[in-house]
Amino acid sequence: MDPTHLFDGQSAVIVVGGTLVGTVLRCGWRDSMTALRAVVALLRPGFDADAMRAELAHEVALIRQDGVIRANPRRLADREFDSATTALLRTRSLDGLIEQHEAWRRTRLRRATAAARTLAQAADLSPVFGLAGTLVALSQLKVESLAHGNFIGAIAMSVLTTLYGLLLAHIVMGPLGRAVERASQAEEEARAEVMAWLTRQVGPACPDRHRSTPQAPHGTHAPYPVAAPPLAEGTRPIGSPPHDPREVA
């Protein structure tokens, strides 16, 4: 087998170019660029939970020593944890820390979902444009070529476009979409672990840690127990049984 027979520039342009154009037209520029950035991010190192925890250790020590009111931590390299710790110091509450984390998490999940959806669309369109390339190749056949047997090139192009469409869908676009999903899930798990550790460390330094009120099962505030007023001599609580059977009469 000659591997050079598997490469054809015209077939590649029809399949790859058609798939990219169709994906952009179907998903839009914003989602397409989001997918491109997500694919490029796969080439870079992912979120390092241990490095982030080590970087936060200094800030945690300052907060536990000086409290959230007087602490003045440095800026962090990670934008999410930098904004989360800033919100913690501004609100002096764990609620600000958690709200910032949730906001960033929703943004990341929205982008990862858009990227995976766009790559899935590209995987669906690749075989379609492979078939389109086959039709284009067959359309180039002429009666004179058939009479003289000069149709090998058109047949080869039709086969290659079909092959390119299948390979692009199942070897490139589909696996890239799953890789983006796996990377997103791994990052969320790592960030959630660091956030849980951070809340445990700075929780005792927050002024609102003593303000928690017991909650009733349905979300209403459970009242604190109140001592009943003393009873007058010779009386008993309503509904209590008499102590002497003669009191019934």
C-alpha positions in Angstrom: 0.0 0.0 0.0 1.3 3.4 -0.9 0.5 6.0 1.9 0.8 8.9 -0.5 -2.4 7.7 -2.2 -4.3 8.6 1.0 -3.5 12.3 0.8 -5.5 14.6 -1.5 -5.6 18.3 -1.0 -8.8 18.9 -2.8 -10.7 16.3 -0.9 -9.3 17.6 2.4 -10.4 21.2 1.5 -14.0 20.0 0.7 -14.4 17.9 3.9 -12.5 20.0 6.5 -13.4 23.4 5.1 -17.0 22.4 4.7 -17.2 21.0 8.2 -15.7 24.2 9.7 -18.0 26.5 7.7 -21.1 24.5 8.5 -20.2 24.4 12.2 -19.7 28.2 12.4 -23.0 28.7 10.5 -24.9 26.3 12.8 -23.3 27.3 16.2 -22.3 30.9 15.6 -18.9 32.7 16.0 -19.1 32.9 19.8 -19.5 29.2 20.4 -17.1 28.3 17.7 -14.4 30.5 19.3 -15.2 29.1 22.7 -14.7 25.6 21.3 -11.4 26.6 19.7 -10.1 28.1 23.0 -11.2 25.0 24.9 -9.2 22.8 22.4 -6.2 25.0 22.8 -6.5 24.8 26.6 -6.1 21.0 26.4 -2.5 21.6 25.3 -1.7 23.6 28.5 -1.4 22.2 32.0 -4.7 21.9 33.9 -5.6 23.3 37.2 -3.2 22.3 39.9 -5.0 21.9 43.2 -1.8 21.3 45.3 -0.1 24.5 43.9 -3.3 26.5 44.5 -3.5 25.3 48.1 0.2 26.1 48.6 -0.4 29.6 47.3 -3.5 30.1 49.5 -1.7 28.9 52.6 0.0 32.3 53.1 -3.3 34.2 52.7 -5.0 31.8 55.1 -2.3 32.4 57.7 -2.8 36.1 57.4 -6.6 35.9 57.7 -6.4 33.5 60.7 -3.8 35.8 62.4 -5.3 39.2 61.7 -8.9 38.3 61.0 -10.9 39.2 57.8 -11.1 42.8 58.9 -7.4 43.7 59.2 -6.0 41.1 56.8 -4.5 42.5 53.6 -3.5 39.5 51.4 -1.6 39.7 48.2 -3.1 39.1 44.7 -3.4 35.5 43.5 -2.5 34.2 40.1 -5.8 32.4 39.8 -8.5 34.9 38.9 -11.3 32.9 40.6 -9.7 32.5 44.0 -8.4 36.1 43.8 -11.9 37.4 43.4 -13.3 34.9 45.9 -10.8 36.0 48.7 -11.4 39.6 47.8 -15.2 39.1 48.3 -14.5 37.3 51.6 -12.6 40.3 52.9 -15.1 42.8 51.6 -18.2 41.0 53.0 -16.4 39.5 56.0 -18.5 36.4 55.4 -18.1 33.0 53.9 -21.2 33.8 51.8 -19.2 36.2 49.6 -16.5 33.6 49.1 -19.0 30.9 48.1 -21.0 33.2 45.9 -18.0 34.1 43.9 -17.0 30.5 43.5 -20.5 29.6 42.3 -20.5 32.5 39.8 -17.2 31.4 38.3 -18.3 27.7 38.3 -21.4 28.5 36.3 -19.4 30.5 33.8 -16.9 27.7 33.3 -19.7 25.1 32.9 -21.5 27.2 30.4 -18.3 27.6 28.3 -17.5 23.9 28.5 -21.0 22.9 27.5 -20.9 25.3 24.5 -17.5 24.0 23.4 -18.6 20.3 23.7 -21.8 21.0 21.9 -20.0 22.8 19.1 -17.5 19.9 18.7 -20.4 17.4 18.6 -22.0 19.4 15.8 -18.7 19.3 13.9 -18.6 15.6 14.4 -22.1 15.2 13.0 -21.3 17.4 10.0 -18.0 15.7 9.0 -19.6 12.6 7.4 -22.1 14.8 5.6 -19.4 16.8 3.9 -17.6 13.6 3.2 -20.7 12.5 1.2 -20.8 15.9 -0.4 -17.2 15.5 -1.6 -18.2 12.1 -3.0 -21.0 13.7 -5.0 -18.7 16.5 -6.2 -16.1 13.9 -7.4 -18.8 11.9 -9.2 -20.1 15.0 -10.8 -16.8 15.5 -12.6 -17.2 12.4 -14.6 -17.8 13.0 -18.3 -19.1 10.7 -21.0 -15.8 10.9 -22.8 -13.9 9.9 -19.7 -16.1 6.9 -19.2 -15.6 5.9 -22.8 -11.8 5.9 -22.5 -11.7 4.5 -18.9 -10.3 7.7 -17.4 -12.4 7.8 -14.3 -9.9 6.4 -11.7 -9.2 9.9 -10.3 -12.8 10.7 -9.7 -13.4 7.4 -8.0 -10.3 7.9 -5.8 -11.5 11.3 -4.8 -15.0 10.1 -3.9 -13.5 7.4 -1.7 -11.0 9.7 0.0 -13.7 12.3 0.8 -15.8 9.7 2.5 -12.8 8.4 4.4 -11.8 12.0 5.5 -15.4 12.6 6.7 -15.4 9.5 8.9 -11.9 10.1 10.2 -12.6 13.7 11.0 -15.8 12.8 12.9 -14.6 9.8 14.9 -10.9 10.5 15.3 -10.8 14.3 15.7 -14.0 16.1 16.5 -15.7 13.4 18.7 -12.7 12.7 20.9 -11.9 16.4 21.2 -15.5 17.0 22.5 -15.1 14.2 25.1 -11.7 15.5 26.1 -13.1 19.0 26.8 -15.8 17.4 29.0 -13.3 15.3 30.9 -11.0 18.3 31.5 -13.9 20.4 32.7 -15.1 17.7 35.1 -11.6 17.2 36.5 -11.1 21.0 37.0 -14.4 21.4 38.8 -13.6 18.5 41.1 -10.2 20.0 41.9 -11.5 23.5 42.5 -14.3 22.2 44.7 -11.7 20.4 46.8 -9.6 23.5 47.2 -12.7 25.6 48.0 -13.8 23.2 50.7 -10.4 23.3 52.2 -10.3 27.1 52.1 -13.7 27.5 53.8 -12.6 25.1 56.6 -9.5 27.2 57.2 -10.9 30.7 57.1 -14.3 29.8 58.7 -13.2 30.4 62.3 -11.9 33.9 61.4 -15.3 35.1 60.0 -17.4 37.2 62.3 -20.6 35.6 61.2 -19.7 32.1 62.4 -21.7 32.6 65.6 -24.8 34.0 63.9 -26.2 30.7 62.7 -29.8 30.2 64.0 -31.2 26.7 64.3 -33.5 25.9 61.4 -36.8 24.1 61.6 -37.4 21.2 59.1 -39.3 23.4 56.7 -36.7 26.3 56.7 -38.3 28.5 59.3 -36.3 29.7 62.3 -36.7 27.3 65.2 -37.5 29.3 68.4 -35.2 29.0 71.3 -36.7 27.2 74.3 -38.5 29.6 76.7 -39.0 28.7 80.4 -42.6 28.5 81.4 -43.8 30.9 84.1 -44.1 29.4 87.6 -47.5 28.0 88.6 -49.4 29.3 91.6 -49.6 27.1 94.6 -52.2 24.5 94.4 -52.6 24.6 90.6 -51.4 22.2 87.9 -50.7 22.5 84.2 -53.7 22.2 81.9 -54.3 18.7 80.6 -52.1 17.0 83.2 -53.7 14.1 85.2 -54.7 14.7 88.8 -52.3 13.4 91.4 -55.1 12.4 93.8 -58.0 10.3 92.6 -60.3 12.2 95.0 -59.7 15.4 92.9 -61.7 13.8 90.0 -65.0 14.1 91.9 
